[in-house]
Structure formats: C-alpha cells, structure tokens
Amino acid sequence: MGRSLRIALLSYRSKPHSGGQGVYVRALSRELTELGHRVEVFSGQPYPELDGGVPLTPLPSLDLYREPDPFRMPRPSEFRDWIDVAEYATMCTAGFPEPLTFTLRAARELLPRRAEFDVVHDNQSLGWGLLRLVRAGLPTVATVHHPVAIDRRLELAAAPTLRRRLTLHRWYAFTGMQARVLPRLDGVTTVSESSRRDIGAHLGVPAARVEVIPIGIDPGEFTPPPSGQPRDRESILVITSADVPLKGLVHLLEALAKLRTERPVRLTVVGTARPGGPAETALDRLALRDAVRFTGPVPEAELVRLLQTAGVVAIPSLYEGFSLPAIEAMACAAPLVTTDAGALPEVVGDEAGLRVRAGDVGELTAALQRVLDSPALAGQLGAAGRRRVLERFTWRATAERTAAWYGDVLERKGHAC
C-alpha cells in the first residue's frame, strides 16, 4: 500500500479492561497509528482508553446498561433526539438497542465528514446505520469476532423457563439485523478460521469474502514471571468478559468443588458475577463463597501480575471465536487448560495447554489437577505458549495485515491506494 490511510474505527461499547472489544480498539488504533496511518475512534459508553496520538470522538448513548444501575430510567432532560427515544423504547420492550442506535449516531456524525476518511472500520455493531455510509460511497468494513447468534443459541439452551426464552428471543432480535447488514458491507474480517466458518453459517457471508486476521498482544507488556518466581500451585485463574453460559464458568466452579475435596485450591475470576446469575447461584449451591474471588475489571498491570502467579489458567468456554485471554496467558508463560470449543484448538495448538471436551466437568477437573500436581508439566506448557505467541500473535502483525486488507478493499472499490 503506497500511502497512509485515514481510518474511522467504530465501537459501540469499549470497556477498557474487560472484554476483547475495548482491548482490540485500543491496540489496533495504536499500532495503525505507529505504522503511519491516521485513526480516529468513534465509541459509545463505556469509552475506551486510547494511547497518545489517537483521538476519540464520543458518541454518547443514554448508557442504559451502566453499572451500578443497569436498565435505568433516564431523566426527561437526558433525551436529545429520536434516536434516544428509540433506544429507550427498545430497552423497555426487552430488546438490546445499542448496535442499531450506535450506528445511526455514527452515520449522522460521519456523513458530513466523509471526505475526511478513506475507510470506516466497524467493530461488530453491524447496525443499519452502516448501510447509510455504504450508500454514500464511503468504504465500510467490519470485524466480526464471532456471530452473536451463537451466544443466543447457548443462552436459549440454558434458559430455565419459557418466559426466559421469550425474553431472550426479544433481547437478541438485533442478530437478525446483523445478518442482513453484514453481507452488504464492502469487506469483512474475523479473527480465526473457526469464526470464518461460523460467519458463513450464521451471517450468510461466504468464506471467500472473509479475511482472517488473528488478534494479538504486546509481548513486551505480557511477559513471563521474573526468573525464580514460583507459581502458586493452589491457584486457578479465569478471565471472563461476561457471566453467561457461553463462558462455561459454572462448569469451572463445579470442577473447583471437586478439587477442593482433596486440596485447598482457590479460584480468581477476572470479571464480575451477575446478580442472581448462574455463577452466583452455583457459588451457593457448591458452598464455594470462601474459595472464589471476583476481581471485576482490572488494569493491565494487575492482569499481568495475576497471570504471572497463577498455577494454571482455565478457559472453560462452550464457544470462543478467538480468546484473547488465552494468548495473554500464553504470553505470560502460564499453563493452560482449555476446552475444545470454537477457535480454542486453533489458537492454543497442541503444546501450550491441556484440552478437554467442552462442558465435561470430569475431564476439566482431571486436567486442572494434572497441571497443579506437576510443576514440570506446567513449565513445559507455559514455555510452549510463550513461543507460540511470539511466532503468531502480536498486535503489530495484526495491524500490518489489517492495513493491507484495507488496501485490498479500496482497490476492489476503485479507490487509489
């Protein structure tokens, strides 16, 4: 590609320290900027933390799901326009409005400025507003980390009542919009071959139209523990962006309960338990309140410290489109126990972790015990993980491949690069 590009990077919510989307936006914008491109980030709440030199244009919503008062009632003075009214009305009817309303706000902001950008890159909102940009001739592409329809399927399967299933159908209604918007965009990228197959199945975009660009980490920030520092052999760590069935946290809690019949093992969860959710219920059912600590979101330095000291990092997910926590752990030479779900075998490979069948508590328990019992095995897995990350998964490589992909899209569209 012969020139620097002007990139609008969109993210409807960008939690700085939990969830892969906020991390993706910060890292990709930083690395593209360091490659000489101009990136401007457009985000709704929660806003990302960006590196110096990357401007943020806030696109405020009503922030109806903020902590500590999700599903809140906004004051009349907070309503600014019809988009706010639509956002609130959708929440009141059990829907999730943000993918739609964010893209409507983004289109309203970007259309008068379309001459300022070469490409718009959406981070998984996939709302109707993006098609306004396409119709205006502004090249518009998207990253799909994985189809949200998979979350919908797993939550419906775990729903205990008909009422809950009906509520979930309404909540996930936006997935129908996403399936209609994505095929009409100018380019699609995803993070793994597994997700590319799932995009074809759930979103109707042929594999040949989807570019696979794995995400990464900064190997200078996520590092192995200092030489001679031992790992805590009674400590399990899990990183989860949400307390939902897809993440398999209840299966890990059940495995922890089995392990605790023989040893005083503890679990640290980098994340938050949903009040009344499956993890909270399991803590009481399994009498694990004194053995599990939820940290909530943590700064990167604290996450690295946790990864450097844990005896084993568990990824019990029922599905992963990629798994940023896996490569963060691997970069810190932490031994992994993962399931065989989604892209995890593709990301972790055969040497950086022990693999178990998704949802099999017995296999998960045995694998965790095997790593905790064997410092030699733990060291072997950790060293292999660090090597694999350095070979395959860095943010600089992600940015270089993304910039090349932009160039291919613009060339197809007849825009000079």
C-alpha positions, -999 to 999 in steps of 0.1 A, spaced: 0 0 0 15 33 -11 1 59 12 -11 64 48 -48 59 53 -74 79 72 -94 54 92 -126 58 113 -127 30 138 -161 23 153 -170 5 185 -204 7 201 -190 -1 236 -154 -4 245 -147 -15 281 -111 -6 288 -101 -35 310 -126 -63 303 -140 -78 272 -120 -81 240 -136 -53 221 -121 -24 242 -87 -41 241 -90 -46 203 -99 -9 197 -70 4 218 -43 -19 204 -53 -18 168 -57 20 168 -23 24 184 -4 1 161 -21 15 129 -11 50 141 25 38 147 25 24 111 18 60 99 -20 59 94 -44 84 109 -70 67 131 -100 84 148 -120 62 172 -158 67 175 -173 49 205 -203 48 228 -201 43 265 -182 28 281 -155 47 263 -121 31 255 -88 42 270 -67 51 240 -29 57 235 -15 91 228 -20 103 193 -53 85 188 -83 109 190 -116 97 204 -149 111 193 -176 101 218 -210 92 205 -229 92 238 -259 70 242 -284 70 272 -260 45 287 -289 24 299 -268 -6 310 -241 12 330 -231 -1 364 -243 1 391 -278 8 377 -284 -12 345 -318 -9 329 -321 26 345 -349 51 339 -333 82 323 -345 117 333 -366 135 306 -338 161 302 -315 133 290 -334 127 258 -318 146 230 -334 133 198 -355 105 183 -326 80 185 -325 84 222 -363 77 223 -359 46 201 -331 34 224 -352 37 255 -383 22 239 -363 -8 227 -350 -14 262 -385 -11 276 -397 -38 253 -368 -62 263 -346 -56 233 -310 -46 231 -308 -13 211 -271 -3 211 -259 -20 179 -286 -1 159 -286 32 177 -248 35 178 -246 31 140 -273 56 135 -253 81 156 -221 72 138 -237 77 104 -250 111 115 -215 121 126 -196 107 97 -217 116 66 -209 153 68 -172 144 73 -170 116 47 -143 134 27 -120 131 58 -118 93 58 -107 66 33 -123 37 52 -147 31 81 -140 0 101 -169 -12 124 -161 -34 153 -191 -58 154 -220 -34 158 -234 -43 123 -263 -19 125 -285 -4 98 -267 30 101 -236 14 84 -256 10 52 -261 48 50 -223 51 48 -221 24 21 -248 41 0 -229 74 3 -199 57 -12 -177 57 19 -159 23 20 -172 5 51 -158 -28 65 -164 -47 97 -146 -71 121 -168 -99 134 -151 -116 163 -178 -143 162 -215 -143 153 -236 -133 183 -262 -158 171 -240 -184 188 -244 -166 222 -281 -166 216 -283 -203 209 -263 -212 240 -283 -189 263 -316 -202 249 -304 -238 256 -296 -228 292 -328 -208 298 -348 -225 327 -383 -212 317 -405 -204 287 -407 -168 299 -369 -165 300 -367 -180 265 -392 -155 251 -372 -126 268 -340 -139 252 -356 -141 218 -365 -104 221 -331 -94 235 -313 -110 207 -336 -96 180 -307 -74 167 -289 -105 154 -314 -106 125 -304 -70 116 -267 -80 117 -273 -109 94 -289 -86 68 -263 -58 72 -230 -77 71 -233 -92 35 -239 -56 22 -206 -42 36 -175 -37 15 -153 -61 35 -154 -85 64 -126 -97 86 -126 -121 115 -100 -135 140 -99 -172 133 -108 -199 107 -134 -212 132 -152 -178 132 -149 -176 94 -169 -209 92 -194 -197 117 -199 -164 98 -208 -184 68 -233 -205 87 -249 -177 108 -244 -145 88 -245 -157 52 -211 -144 41 -192 -169 20 -157 -179 34 -140 -164 4 -153 -130 13 -140 -131 49 -104 -122 57 -88 -140 87 -66 -116 107 -58 -130 142 -56 -105 171 -26 -103 193 -9 -90 224 21 -68 233 48 -93 242 67 -66 259 38 -60 284 26 -95 288 58 -113 300 67 -144 319 73 -141 356 108 -130 368 133 -158 369 130 -178 400 95 -166 409 73 -197 417 37 -201 406 11 -206 433 2 -243 429 -32 -239 447 -44 -210 424 -66 -212 393 -73 -181 373 -101 -175 348 -107 -143 327 -143 -138 316 -159 -108 300 -194 -119 309 -212 -142 333 -231 -160 306 -234 -197 297 -211 -193 267 -181 -188 290 -186 -221 309 -179 -205 343 -204 -228 361 -186 -259 348 -153 -245 362 -170 -239 396 -182 -275 396 -146 -286 389 -133 -264 417 -157 -280 441 -144 -315 431 -108 -304 435 -115 -289 469 -124 -323 483 -87 -331 481 -68 -298 482 -73 -261 493 -73 -248 458 -87 -213 451 -102 -196 420 -97 -160 410 -122 -147 384 -111 -116 365 -147 -105 359 -180 -99 377 -208 -122 387 -242 -112 375 -266 -107 405 -288 -138 406 -269 -152 376 -256 -187 370 -223 -181 388 -239 -166 419 -263 -195 421 -235 -220 417 -214 -204 444 -242 -210 470 -251 -245 456 -215 -257 458 -206 -238 490 -177 -220 473 -181 -185 486 -148 -187 506 -129 -202 477 -137 -178 448 -127 -141 444 -142 -119 417 -119 -90 409 -141 -71 385 -122 -53 357 -85 -48 364 -58 -26 349 -34 -44 325 -5 -44 351 -26 -62 376 -38 -87 350 -2 -94 341 6 -100 378 -22 -124 381 -12 -143 350 24 -145 363 15 -160 396 -15 -184 388 -8 -221 390 -30 -227 360 -53 -206 338 -86 -222 328 -107 -214 298 -138 -235 302 -158 -218 274 -185 -235 254 -175 -213 225 -148 -189 216 -144 -170 183 -107 -165 193 -99 -160 230 -77 -130 239 -73 -143 274 -57 -175 260 -29 -156 242 -25 -132 272 -19 -162 294 4 -178 269 25 -147 266 30 -148 304 41 -184 301 10 -195 322 0 -232 317 -35 -235 302 -64 -259 305 -89 -252 278 -119 -268 261 -121 -279 225 -148 -253 217 -147 -229 188 -113 -215 179 -95 -226 211 -77 -256 195 -66 -233 166 -53 -206 189 -37 -227 217 -24 -255 195 -13 -289 209 16 -279 231 6 -248 252 -23 -263 271 -43 -294 280 -76 -297 261 -108 -312 274 -143 -316 259 -165 -285 264 -189 -290 292 -172 -321 306 -166 -313 343 -148 -346 350 -123 -340 322 -118 -304 333 -112 -314 369 -87 -341 360 -67 -317 336 -66 -290 363 -53 -314 389 -27 -328 365 -12 -293 359 -14 -283 396 4 -316 406 32 -312 381 54 -281 381 74 -297 352 43 -301 330 32 -265 339 66 -252 329 66 -271 297 31 -258 287 40 -222 297 72 -222 276 54 -236 246 27 -209 249 52 -181 250 69 -194 219 36 -197 201 26 -161 208 59 -147 197 56 -166 164 19 -159 156 1 -133 178 13 -98 181 -6 -65 177 19 -52 152 13 -82 129 -24 -77 133 -22 -40 123 1 -47 93 -23 -73 80 -53 -51 87 -38 -22 67 -30 -45 38 -66 -57 39 -79 -21 38 -58 -16 7 -73 -47 -10 -108 -35 -2 -101 0 -15 -85 -14 -47 -117 -35 -53 -138 -4 -48 -116 15 -73 -101 39 -47 -64 46 -53 -40 35 -25 
